[in-house]
Amino acid sequence: MIRFILPLFAGLLLLAACETTPVATKENSNLMKGPKNMDLGNFSISLNVKDIAASRAFYEKLGFVHTNGVQAENWLVMQNGTTTIGLFQGMFPANIMTFNPGWNHEKETLASFTDVRDLQSKFKAAGLTLTTETDAAGTGPAHITLTDPDGNSILFDQHVDKP
């Protein structure tokens, strides 16, 4: 009897462990709504590269195309669909996660978005410590930075005026 029950119990545990959390799609996008969801802006990763020409060639082989930046100035922006990466040689010491409030992935200004100053206020209210703050009374382009618990830098870089 135990030889039958033990494998059955193990199988049930395996099924429970394999159960996945639902993924938000257009059809069930309400999964992503709620008080914890914040509109942070368009996301990209800014990579600290050692050789910008070699990095450009590598990412082009992955299907990325150059959309902005000047290689001679050691910075390029590359895209593959809606995925954006920045390649920066000698500009900062580590990779940076970047959010651009007010822009979509094509750098088009959005009619409605959460201003970086509002994000700053929400982050501080949530008990987060900002590395760089902006003038809360400002209305133009601005940026803030913070560091996650693992030391990763996060930049919120708004290039457009407050909506």
Wavefront OBJ file of the C-alpha trace (Angstrom):
o trace
v 0.000 0.000 0.000
v 2.793 2.411 0.889
v 4.468 1.641 -2.441
v 1.302 2.951 -4.127
v 0.645 5.972 -1.872
v 4.207 7.308 -1.805
v 4.520 7.716 -5.620
v 1.010 9.190 -5.736
v 1.914 11.727 -3.031
v 5.198 12.564 -4.790
v 3.299 13.076 -8.056
v 0.837 15.457 -6.392
v 3.728 17.442 -4.909
v 5.360 17.665 -8.323
v 2.121 18.910 -9.904
v 1.756 21.542 -7.187
v 5.360 22.658 -7.679
v 4.890 22.937 -11.462
v 1.792 25.115 -11.217
v 2.582 28.463 -12.793
v 1.431 31.969 -12.097
v -0.785 33.365 -14.888
v 0.962 35.634 -17.368
v -0.727 38.900 -18.307
v -1.881 39.139 -21.922
v -4.193 41.521 -23.754
v -7.042 39.188 -22.880
v -6.338 39.147 -19.126
v -4.437 42.423 -18.680
v -6.313 43.085 -15.440
v -3.679 40.856 -13.793
v -1.212 43.738 -14.128
v -3.508 46.359 -12.645
v -3.671 47.257 -9.009
v -2.137 49.503 -6.387
v 1.379 48.056 -6.760
v 1.556 48.554 -10.536
v 3.250 51.817 -11.499
v 3.801 53.202 -14.983
v 7.598 53.528 -14.931
v 8.073 54.418 -18.584
v 9.787 52.745 -21.513
v 12.450 50.269 -20.380
v 15.937 49.758 -21.752
v 19.222 48.474 -20.448
v 22.326 50.648 -20.631
v 25.375 48.438 -20.990
v 28.870 49.447 -19.945
v 30.946 48.019 -22.801
v 34.721 47.665 -23.198
v 34.825 47.926 -27.003
v 31.860 49.674 -28.602
v 32.682 48.445 -32.135
v 32.855 44.813 -31.002
v 29.660 45.195 -28.976
v 27.839 46.789 -31.890
v 28.897 43.968 -34.222
v 27.794 41.365 -31.653
v 24.339 42.869 -31.106
v 23.828 43.376 -34.851
v 24.315 39.600 -35.218
v 21.428 39.221 -32.728
v 19.217 41.352 -34.964
v 19.620 44.733 -33.254
v 19.868 47.837 -35.457
v 21.492 51.175 -34.682
v 18.770 53.793 -34.046
v 20.597 56.605 -32.262
v 23.969 57.661 -30.914
v 27.409 58.275 -32.322
v 29.936 55.464 -32.231
v 32.864 57.957 -32.340
v 31.432 59.488 -29.123
v 31.294 56.006 -27.520
v 27.513 55.641 -27.270
v 24.911 53.869 -29.376
v 21.254 52.995 -28.984
v 20.158 49.784 -30.660
v 16.777 48.152 -31.059
v 15.329 44.802 -31.955
v 11.559 45.172 -32.139
v 10.492 46.851 -28.904
v 13.697 45.849 -27.076
v 16.175 48.685 -26.602
v 19.759 48.537 -25.419
v 22.251 51.331 -25.015
v 25.954 50.670 -25.524
v 28.204 53.043 -23.590
v 31.977 52.838 -23.523
v 33.725 54.561 -20.618
v 30.708 56.585 -19.478
v 29.747 54.802 -16.275
v 31.171 51.962 -14.178
v 28.371 49.380 -14.472
v 25.217 48.432 -16.376
v 22.131 50.542 -15.625
v 18.454 49.680 -15.936
v 16.786 52.694 -17.529
v 13.163 53.795 -17.605
v 12.028 56.755 -19.710
v 8.743 58.191 -18.412
v 6.829 59.908 -21.217
v 8.274 57.873 -24.093
v 7.263 54.735 -25.924
v 9.889 52.393 -27.397
v 10.195 54.629 -30.484
v 10.946 57.713 -28.345
v 7.551 59.196 -29.201
v 6.104 61.410 -26.486
v 3.041 59.964 -24.793
v -0.037 62.126 -24.161
v -0.432 60.667 -20.677
v 2.224 59.221 -18.370
v 3.458 59.237 -14.774
v 5.871 62.140 -14.315
v 9.287 61.366 -12.811
v 8.499 63.714 -9.883
v 5.372 61.678 -9.091
v 7.455 58.500 -9.223
v 9.954 60.116 -6.844
v 7.163 60.912 -4.397
v 5.745 57.369 -4.591
v 9.162 55.779 -4.121
v 9.940 57.916 -1.080
v 6.504 57.189 0.405
v 7.253 53.481 -0.043
v 10.437 53.906 2.008
v 12.933 53.725 -0.862
v 16.127 55.754 -0.704
v 16.951 57.654 -3.863
v 20.574 58.106 -4.939
v 19.700 61.183 -6.993
v 16.570 63.295 -6.574
v 14.998 65.977 -8.715
v 13.228 69.227 -7.836
v 9.687 68.184 -6.938
v 8.362 71.567 -8.133
v 9.968 71.284 -11.582
v 8.035 70.723 -14.793
v 10.691 70.020 -17.423
v 12.896 67.039 -18.197
v 14.422 65.453 -15.092
v 15.920 62.260 -13.735
v 16.190 60.299 -10.508
v 18.256 57.262 -9.588
v 18.141 54.529 -7.006
v 19.966 51.301 -6.302
v 18.302 47.937 -5.762
v 19.279 45.637 -2.856
v 21.860 43.892 -5.062
v 23.641 47.111 -6.032
v 22.086 47.470 -9.502
v 21.560 51.074 -10.584
v 18.149 52.150 -11.848
v 17.763 55.400 -13.764
v 14.428 57.133 -14.409
v 15.339 59.551 -17.189
v 12.474 61.744 -18.391
v 13.306 63.735 -21.529
v 9.954 65.502 -21.911
v 7.967 68.073 -19.940
v 5.539 67.063 -17.237
v 2.142 66.175 -18.767
l 1 2 3 4 5 6 7 8 9 10 11 12 13 14 15 16 17 18 19 20 21 22 23 24 25 26 27 28 29 30 31 32 33 34 35 36 37 38 39 40 41 42 43 44 45 46 47 48 49 50 51 52 53 54 55 56 57 58 59 60 61 62 63 64 65 66 67 68 69 70 71 72 73 74 75 76 77 78 79 80 81 82 83 84 85 86 87 88 89 90 91 92 93 94 95 96 97 98 99 100 101 102 103 104 105 106 107 108 109 110 111 112 113 114 115 116 117 118 119 120 121 122 123 124 125 126 127 128 129 130 131 132 133 134 135 136 137 138 139 140 141 142 143 144 145 146 147 148 149 150 151 152 153 154 155 156 157 158 159 160 161 162 163
